[in-house]
Amino acid sequence: MHSLSRLSRGYTIALLSALILSTTAIFIRYLSQTYHLPALVLAFWRDLFVALGLLFSLALFRPVLLNISRQHLPYLAGYGLVLAIFNAAWTLSVSLNGAAVATVLAYSSGGFTALLGWWLLKERLGALKLTAAFLSLVGCALVAEALTPQVWQTNLTGILTGVGSGFLYAVYSILGRSASQRGLNPWATLLFTFGFAAFFLLLFNSQPYPLPGKGSLLWLGNSLPAWGILLALALLPTLLGFGLYNVSLTYLPSSVANLIVSLEPAFTALIAYFFLAERFQSGQAWGSLLILGAVLLLRFSGEEA
């Protein structure tokens, strides 16, 4: 009974995380199109604001969580580096491939996570979990309208960046599960990983080499509305969404949590329909059902533990 209660709690937290994270693309799209904010600059400020917001909150309400053993710092630094590269790759992929292709390529992480979880964390990988991963990927393709031929008219760099973002998202999930197994608090983990990620992104933006997506850290100048939107992106979908996702990893295997969060593109399409007047196509509806079916398959298959 206790096990079922933990699973139900994990599924609820992961679904809420997916809903909140689904607003991320809308914030990023607006900032990129309206202010032409470079990918690495956007990723830096996003991660820095998240780290500062968490630092303030934990110092105020849970200061004990700021005491991290030094032996965990190299691990958290590596975790932060993965997060920095993932955030940069995801944001850059949107600009190179467009939102549809970037989304479906990022959510190829479901299959990567199932395989990595089986290989590194000894999580079970049965036929039903593999089927769920496949259904989730197909559903993401439909929701993102990635089956439309003209959407795939992109360059090799864009495709590699998109696939790389999917792989890095999977590695992020595996590291999150590993962090919970090490006994690290998910909120403390989030603080240090985003802090390290901001540090690495600062280094990326400071390089003299012409890295893709690099730009001036003060690109937005004195535009208060733009800074406000960037702050909202950090504190709402990023901080709360990633935080709940990390919490869900303490209840669920990484492959299961990742597949549940793959509902994000379905939620994004629904939000865009109501708030941006974007038409919800029949293919997107079918894709949403496939992703939901994958989640339900995992929930009732007995392979979620």
RAZIMO-V239220 format. One record per pair of residues at least 4 apart in sequence whose ideal C-beta (glycine too) atoms are under 6 Angstrom apart, sorted by the first residue. I is the first residue (numbers start at 1). J is the second residue. D is the distance in whole Angstrom. If there is no record, write none. Layout:
# RAZIMO-V239220
i:j:d
I:J:D
I:J:D
This chain:
# RAZIMO-V239220
i:j:d
6:251:5
9:251:6
10:248:5
10:251:3
10:252:4
13:244:5
13:247:5
13:248:4
14:248:4
14:257:5
14:260:4
14:261:6
16:244:6
17:21:6
17:241:5
17:244:4
17:245:4
17:261:6
18:261:5
18:263:4
18:264:5
19:267:5
20:237:6
20:240:5
20:241:4
21:237:6
21:241:4
21:264:5
22:264:5
22:267:3
22:268:4
23:237:5
24:237:4
25:29:6
25:268:5
27:233:4
28:32:6
29:33:6
30:34:6
31:35:6
31:37:5
32:37:6
35:226:5
37:41:6
37:42:5
37:219:6
38:213:5
38:215:3
39:91:4
39:92:4
39:95:6
39:213:3
40:88:5
40:204:5
40:205:5
40:213:4
40:214:5
41:215:5
41:219:5
42:91:6
43:87:4
43:88:5
43:91:5
43:201:5
44:201:4
44:205:6
45:230:5
46:233:6
46:234:5
46:238:6
47:194:5
47:197:4
47:198:4
48:198:4
49:231:6
49:234:3
50:194:4
50:234:5
50:238:5
50:239:5
51:194:4
51:195:4
51:198:5
53:235:5
53:239:6
54:58:6
54:191:4
58:62:5
58:65:5
58:66:6
59:63:5
65:185:5
65:188:4
68:72:5
72:76:6
76:192:4
76:193:6
77:196:5
79:175:5
79:193:5
80:193:5
80:196:2
80:197:4
81:200:5
82:171:5
82:172:6
83:193:5
83:197:4
84:197:4
84:200:4
84:201:5
85:89:6
85:168:6
86:168:4
86:169:6
86:172:6
88:92:6
89:93:6
89:161:5
89:164:5
89:165:4
89:168:6
90:106:6
90:165:5
92:161:6
92:212:6
92:213:5
93:97:5
93:102:4
93:161:5
93:162:4
93:165:5
94:99:6
94:102:4
96:158:4
96:161:6
97:101:4
97:102:5
97:154:5
97:158:4
97:162:5
100:144:4
100:145:5
100:146:5
100:151:5
101:146:6
101:151:6
102:162:5
103:144:4
103:265:5
104:140:5
104:141:5
104:144:4
104:146:4
105:162:3
105:163:5
105:166:5
106:165:5
106:166:5
106:169:6
107:140:4
107:262:5
108:166:4
109:113:6
109:166:4
109:169:4
109:170:4
109:258:6
110:133:5
110:136:5
110:137:6
110:258:6
110:259:5
110:262:5
111:133:5
112:116:6
112:167:5
112:170:3
113:117:6
113:170:4
113:173:5
113:254:6
113:255:5
113:258:4
114:125:6
114:129:6
114:133:5
114:255:4
116:120:6
116:170:6
116:174:5
117:121:5
117:123:4
117:254:5
117:255:4
118:123:6
118:125:4
120:174:6
121:177:6
123:253:5
125:129:6
126:303:5
128:301:4
128:303:5
129:303:5
132:259:6
132:294:4
132:297:5
132:298:5
135:290:5
135:293:6
135:294:4
136:259:5
136:262:5
136:291:5
136:294:4
138:290:6
139:287:4
139:290:3
139:291:4
140:144:6
140:265:6
141:146:4
141:147:6
142:283:5
142:286:6
142:287:3
143:265:4
143:266:5
143:269:5
143:284:5
143:287:4
143:288:6
144:265:6
146:151:6
154:158:4
160:164:6
173:254:4
173:258:5
174:254:6
176:246:5
176:249:5
177:249:5
177:254:4
179:184:4
179:189:5
180:249:5
180:250:5
184:189:5
186:246:4
186:247:5
189:193:6
190:243:5
190:246:6
204:211:6
205:214:6
207:211:6
215:219:5
220:226:4
220:227:6
232:236:5
234:238:5
235:239:5
236:240:6
237:241:5
238:242:6
239:243:6
245:261:6
248:252:6
248:257:5
249:257:5
252:256:5
252:257:4
254:258:6
256:298:5
256:304:5
259:294:6
260:295:5
262:291:6
263:267:6
263:291:5
266:288:4
266:291:5
269:284:5
271:275:6
272:276:5
272:278:4
273:278:6
273:280:4
280:284:6
297:301:6
298:304:5
